[in-house]
Amino acid sequence: MRDDVGRYRAMLRIRRFEERCVELYSAQHIRGFMHLGIGQEAVAVGVIDALRPDDRVVGTYRDHAHALAKGVPMDRVMAEMFGMSEGCSGGRGGSMHLFDVEHGLFGGNAIVAGGLPLAVGLALGDQMCHRDLVTVCFFGDGAMAEGEFHESINLAALWQLPVLFVCENNLYAMGTALAVSHASTDLAGRAATYGLVAGSVDGMDVTAVSDAATAAVDAIRGGGGPQFLEAHTYRLRAHSMYDPERYRTRDEVALWRERDPLPRYRRHLESLGTLDTATIDALDVDVDAEVDAAVEFARSGTPEPVEDLLVHVTAEAPR
C-alpha cells in the first residue's frame, strides 16, 4: 500500500501521462480512439492501492489509469499508444487494449461490460486452483444496463467468487446521462439484490476509495464472497477525442472541477504538513521527466514488421 505522498504521485503520473497524450494525439503521433480518465484518477489509485502485486485487474477502454496504477511501466504504455512493438500489447492494442500479464493487468476492453465475464472467469479459475488471489473488475455506469453485468454478478454471487466489482459512475454512458437511461439510479442498491455486499464511496477522494476498497478486498480474500463498490466520480474531459460534448453544460463541468481529486488531495496533504512546496515541485519535475522519457522510448520504437501481421491471429499461425 502506498503512503500519502505515494498516492499523490500515482495520481500525478496518470494525470501528466494523459495530458501529454492529448498533445501527442493532436499532433497525430497517437491515432485511433482514445478515452481519457482525467478526473477519475482517485478511483484507480485508491482501489489498486488495496491489492497485492499478484492480484488481477480487468479494465475498461478508459484504461490508462488502471495500467499505470497496477505497475505497468509508463514507457511500455506510451509505446502501445504509438502502436510500437515495444508496447505492452505489442503495439496491437493501442489505447483501449492495454494488457500486461506480468503486472496482473488482464486487459482494457473496448466492449462495454466486456471485461465482466473475463473477471468472473479469472476468479473462478483461482477458486478452483485454490489460489489466494482477488480480481478487480472496473466498469462504467453504462455497463450496468448490459446483460453481461447481470449474468456475471449473478454467477459471482452464486459461486462466491473472489471478485471486487468496481463501478466508476461518472454519470454518463458516452453522452447519455444516467438519469435518462436507468429507471433506478441507485446502482449499489441494484447490485445488492444479487445477495452480495454493495456500497458507494466518493470517487473523488482517494483516501475514501482506498479505505473502502481495502475493507472489501480483505473481506473477499477472507472468503466472504464477491463485493460491489460504486465510486461516484466524473471525467473532466469529453468522452473521447471525437466527442463534441453537447450533452452537459460548462457549469456542470466547472462544479465538478472544484472536486478534482488531484488538487483536493494535495491541499489535504498540505494541511497535514505531509506535503510542502519543495516536495510538490520535486514531484512535478520527476514525473515530467518520466513522461518525457516514455515519449522518447515510444518515438524510438519499432513498428511491427509486415511479415508478422498474421502472428496471434489464429492459434496455428507460425511465428
C-alpha positions as CSV (number, residue, x, y, z in Angstrom):
1,M,0.0,0.0,0.0
2,R,1.3,3.4,-0.9
3,D,1.9,6.1,1.7
4,D,0.2,9.5,1.3
5,V,2.8,11.1,-0.9
6,G,2.9,7.9,-3.0
7,R,-0.8,8.1,-3.7
8,Y,-0.4,11.7,-4.8
9,R,2.5,10.8,-7.0
10,A,0.5,7.9,-8.5
11,M,-2.4,10.2,-9.4
12,L,0.0,12.9,-10.7
13,R,1.7,10.3,-13.0
14,I,-1.6,9.4,-14.5
15,R,-2.7,13.0,-15.0
16,R,0.6,14.1,-16.6
17,F,0.6,11.0,-18.9
18,E,-2.9,11.7,-20.2
19,E,-2.2,15.4,-20.6
20,R,0.8,14.5,-22.7
21,C,-1.3,12.0,-24.7
22,V,-3.7,14.9,-25.6
23,E,-0.8,16.8,-27.1
24,L,0.5,13.8,-29.0
25,Y,-2.9,12.9,-30.3
26,S,-3.4,16.4,-31.6
27,A,0.0,16.1,-33.4
28,Q,-1.2,12.7,-34.8
29,H,1.5,10.7,-33.1
30,I,-1.2,8.7,-31.4
31,R,-4.0,7.5,-33.7
32,G,-7.3,5.7,-33.4
33,F,-9.7,6.1,-30.4
34,M,-8.5,7.5,-27.1
35,H,-10.6,7.9,-24.0
36,L,-9.2,9.9,-21.1
37,G,-9.9,9.5,-17.4
38,I,-8.8,12.9,-16.2
39,G,-10.7,13.5,-13.0
40,Q,-11.2,9.8,-12.2
41,E,-7.6,9.0,-11.1
42,A,-8.6,8.6,-7.4
43,V,-10.7,5.5,-8.3
44,A,-7.9,3.6,-10.0
45,V,-5.2,4.5,-7.5
46,G,-7.5,4.1,-4.4
47,V,-8.7,0.6,-5.5
48,I,-5.5,-0.8,-6.8
49,D,-3.8,0.5,-3.6
50,A,-5.7,-2.2,-1.8
51,L,-4.3,-5.0,-3.9
52,R,-1.3,-7.2,-3.8
53,P,1.0,-7.3,-6.9
54,D,-0.2,-10.7,-7.9
55,D,-3.9,-9.8,-7.7
56,R,-5.6,-9.2,-11.1
57,V,-7.2,-6.2,-12.7
58,V,-9.6,-6.1,-15.6
59,G,-10.2,-2.6,-17.0
60,T,-12.4,-0.7,-19.5
61,Y,-11.5,1.1,-22.7
62,R,-10.6,4.1,-20.3
63,D,-7.7,2.0,-19.0
64,H,-4.6,4.2,-18.8
65,A,-5.1,4.8,-15.1
66,H,-5.6,1.1,-14.4
67,A,-2.4,0.2,-16.2
68,L,-0.2,2.8,-14.6
69,A,-1.6,2.2,-11.1
70,K,-1.1,-1.5,-11.5
71,G,2.5,-1.0,-12.2
72,V,2.8,-1.4,-16.0
73,P,5.9,0.7,-16.9
74,M,5.0,4.0,-18.4
75,D,7.3,3.6,-21.3
76,R,5.6,0.4,-22.4
77,V,2.2,2.0,-22.1
78,M,3.3,5.0,-24.2
79,A,4.8,2.7,-26.8
80,E,1.5,0.9,-27.0
81,M,-0.2,4.3,-27.6
82,F,2.2,4.8,-30.5
83,G,1.5,1.3,-31.9
84,M,5.0,0.1,-31.4
85,S,6.2,-3.5,-30.9
86,E,7.7,-2.5,-27.6
87,G,4.3,-1.6,-26.2
88,C,2.7,-3.7,-23.5
89,S,0.3,-5.3,-26.1
90,G,3.0,-5.5,-28.8
91,G,1.5,-2.4,-30.5
92,R,-1.7,-4.2,-31.4
93,G,-4.0,-3.0,-28.7
94,G,-3.5,0.8,-28.6
95,S,-5.2,3.0,-26.1
96,M,-8.2,0.7,-25.4
97,H,-6.5,-2.7,-25.1
98,L,-3.6,-2.3,-22.7
99,F,-2.5,-5.8,-21.4
100,D,0.3,-7.0,-19.2
101,V,0.1,-10.4,-17.5
102,E,3.3,-9.8,-15.7
103,H,1.8,-6.9,-13.8
104,G,-1.6,-8.5,-13.4
105,L,-3.4,-6.4,-15.9
106,F,-5.8,-8.6,-17.9
107,G,-6.8,-6.0,-20.4
108,G,-8.6,-2.9,-21.2
109,N,-11.7,-3.8,-23.2
110,A,-13.4,-1.8,-26.0
111,I,-16.7,-3.6,-25.4
112,V,-18.9,-2.0,-22.7
113,A,-19.2,-4.7,-19.9
114,G,-16.9,-7.0,-21.9
115,G,-14.5,-7.3,-19.0
116,L,-17.1,-8.6,-16.5
117,P,-17.3,-12.2,-17.7
118,L,-13.5,-12.3,-18.1
119,A,-13.1,-11.2,-14.4
120,V,-15.5,-13.9,-13.3
121,G,-13.6,-16.5,-15.3
122,L,-10.3,-15.4,-13.7
123,A,-11.8,-15.6,-10.3
124,L,-13.4,-19.0,-10.9
125,G,-10.0,-20.3,-12.0
126,D,-8.4,-19.0,-8.9
127,Q,-11.1,-20.6,-6.7
128,M,-10.8,-24.0,-8.4
129,C,-7.0,-23.9,-8.1
130,H,-7.1,-22.7,-4.5
131,R,-5.1,-19.5,-5.3
132,D,-5.3,-16.7,-2.7
133,L,-6.0,-14.0,-5.3
134,V,-8.6,-11.3,-5.8
135,T,-9.7,-10.0,-9.2
136,V,-10.9,-6.4,-9.5
137,C,-13.2,-5.5,-12.4
138,F,-13.7,-1.9,-13.4
139,F,-16.6,-0.8,-15.5
140,G,-18.8,2.3,-16.0
141,D,-22.4,3.0,-15.1
142,G,-23.4,2.3,-18.7
143,A,-22.2,-1.3,-18.3
144,M,-24.9,-1.9,-15.7
145,A,-27.5,-1.8,-18.5
146,E,-25.9,-4.7,-20.3
147,G,-26.7,-8.3,-19.9
148,E,-23.1,-9.2,-19.1
149,F,-23.3,-7.3,-15.9
150,H,-26.3,-9.2,-14.6
151,E,-25.0,-12.6,-15.8
152,S,-21.6,-12.0,-14.3
153,I,-22.6,-10.7,-10.9
154,N,-25.2,-13.4,-10.6
155,L,-22.6,-16.2,-11.2
156,A,-20.0,-14.5,-8.9
157,A,-22.6,-14.3,-6.1
158,L,-23.9,-17.8,-6.7
159,W,-20.4,-19.4,-6.7
160,Q,-19.0,-16.9,-4.1
161,L,-16.1,-15.9,-6.3
162,P,-13.2,-13.6,-5.2
163,V,-14.2,-10.6,-7.3
164,L,-14.5,-6.9,-6.5
165,F,-16.8,-5.2,-8.9
166,V,-16.0,-1.5,-9.2
167,C,-18.5,0.7,-11.0
168,E,-16.8,4.0,-12.0
169,N,-20.1,6.0,-12.0
170,N,-19.2,9.2,-13.9
171,L,-22.9,9.9,-14.6
172,Y,-22.7,9.4,-18.4
173,A,-22.6,6.4,-20.7
174,M,-20.8,8.2,-23.5
175,G,-23.3,11.0,-24.0
176,T,-26.3,9.5,-22.2
177,A,-27.0,10.7,-18.7
178,L,-27.6,8.0,-16.1
179,A,-30.9,9.6,-15.1
180,V,-32.4,9.2,-18.5
181,S,-31.2,5.6,-19.2
182,H,-31.7,3.9,-15.8
183,A,-35.1,3.8,-14.1
184,S,-33.3,3.4,-10.8
185,T,-30.0,5.3,-10.3
186,D,-29.2,3.5,-7.0
187,L,-26.6,1.3,-8.6
188,A,-25.3,-0.1,-5.4
189,G,-28.8,-1.0,-4.3
190,R,-29.3,-2.8,-7.6
191,A,-26.2,-4.8,-7.2
192,A,-27.2,-5.7,-3.6
193,T,-30.2,-7.6,-4.9
194,Y,-27.9,-10.3,-6.1
195,G,-27.0,-11.1,-2.5
196,L,-23.6,-9.6,-2.2
197,V,-22.2,-6.7,-0.1
198,A,-22.6,-3.5,-2.0
199,G,-21.6,0.1,-1.1
200,S,-20.8,3.5,-2.5
201,V,-17.9,5.9,-2.0
202,D,-16.8,9.4,-3.0
203,G,-14.7,8.6,-6.1
204,M,-13.0,12.0,-6.0
205,D,-11.4,11.2,-2.6
206,V,-8.5,8.8,-2.9
207,T,-8.4,8.1,0.8
208,A,-12.0,7.2,1.0
209,V,-11.7,5.0,-2.1
210,S,-8.6,3.2,-0.6
211,D,-10.3,2.6,2.7
212,A,-13.5,1.2,1.1
213,A,-11.5,-1.0,-1.3
214,T,-9.2,-2.3,1.4
215,A,-12.1,-3.3,3.5
216,A,-13.8,-5.0,0.5
217,V,-10.6,-6.8,-0.6
218,D,-9.8,-8.0,2.9
219,A,-13.3,-9.5,3.2
220,I,-13.2,-11.1,-0.2
221,R,-9.7,-12.6,0.5
222,G,-11.1,-13.9,3.7
223,G,-13.7,-16.0,2.0
224,G,-16.6,-13.5,2.2
225,G,-17.5,-13.8,-1.5
226,P,-17.7,-11.0,-4.1
227,Q,-18.4,-7.4,-3.3
228,F,-19.6,-4.3,-5.3
229,L,-18.2,-0.8,-4.9
230,E,-19.8,2.2,-6.7
231,A,-17.4,5.1,-6.9
232,H,-19.1,8.4,-7.6
233,T,-16.7,10.2,-10.0
234,Y,-16.6,12.4,-13.0
235,R,-14.5,12.7,-16.2
236,L,-13.4,16.3,-16.6
237,R,-12.8,15.9,-20.3
238,A,-15.0,14.7,-23.1
239,H,-15.9,11.0,-23.6
240,S,-13.3,10.6,-26.3
241,M,-11.2,12.8,-28.5
242,Y,-14.0,12.8,-31.1
243,D,-16.7,13.8,-28.6
244,P,-18.3,17.2,-29.3
245,E,-19.6,17.1,-25.7
246,R,-23.0,18.7,-26.2
247,Y,-24.8,16.7,-23.6
248,R,-23.6,18.5,-20.5
249,T,-23.1,22.2,-19.5
250,R,-19.9,24.1,-18.8
251,D,-21.3,25.0,-15.4
252,E,-21.7,21.3,-14.5
253,V,-18.1,20.5,-15.5
254,A,-16.9,23.6,-13.6
255,L,-18.7,22.4,-10.5
256,W,-17.1,19.0,-10.6
257,R,-13.7,20.5,-11.4
258,E,-13.8,22.1,-7.9
259,R,-13.7,18.5,-6.6
260,D,-10.8,17.5,-8.9
261,P,-9.1,14.7,-6.8
262,L,-5.5,15.8,-7.5
263,P,-5.6,19.4,-6.1
264,R,-8.1,18.3,-3.5
265,Y,-5.7,15.6,-2.2
266,R,-2.7,18.0,-2.5
267,R,-4.5,20.6,-0.3
268,H,-5.3,17.8,2.2
269,L,-1.7,16.7,2.5
270,E,-0.5,20.3,2.7
271,S,-2.9,20.9,5.6
272,L,-1.4,17.9,7.4
273,G,2.1,19.0,6.8
274,T,2.8,15.9,4.8
275,L,3.4,17.8,1.5
276,D,5.3,21.1,1.1
277,T,6.1,23.3,-1.9
278,A,9.6,21.8,-2.3
279,T,8.2,18.3,-2.4
280,I,5.5,19.2,-4.8
281,D,8.0,20.9,-7.1
282,A,10.3,17.9,-6.9
283,L,7.5,15.5,-7.8
284,D,6.4,17.6,-10.7
285,V,10.0,17.6,-12.1
286,D,10.3,13.8,-11.5
287,V,7.0,12.9,-13.1
288,D,7.5,15.2,-16.1
289,A,10.9,13.6,-16.7
290,E,9.3,10.1,-16.6
291,V,6.7,11.2,-19.1
292,D,9.4,12.7,-21.4
293,A,11.5,9.5,-21.2
294,A,8.4,7.4,-22.0
295,V,7.7,9.6,-25.1
296,E,11.3,9.2,-26.3
297,F,11.1,5.5,-25.8
298,A,7.9,5.3,-27.8
299,R,9.3,7.6,-30.6
300,S,12.3,5.3,-31.0
301,G,10.2,2.1,-31.0
302,T,9.8,-0.3,-33.9
303,P,6.6,-0.8,-35.9
304,E,5.6,-4.4,-36.2
305,P,7.1,-6.0,-39.4
306,V,4.6,-6.7,-42.1
307,E,5.6,-10.3,-42.2
308,D,4.4,-10.7,-38.5
309,L,0.9,-9.4,-39.1
310,L,-0.6,-12.9,-39.0
311,V,1.0,-13.8,-35.8
312,H,-1.5,-14.2,-32.9
313,V,-4.4,-14.0,-35.4
314,T,-5.0,-17.8,-35.3
315,A,-3.7,-20.4,-32.9
316,E,-1.9,-22.2,-35.8
317,A,-0.1,-19.1,-37.2
318,P,3.7,-19.6,-37.3
319,R,6.0,-17.1,-35.6
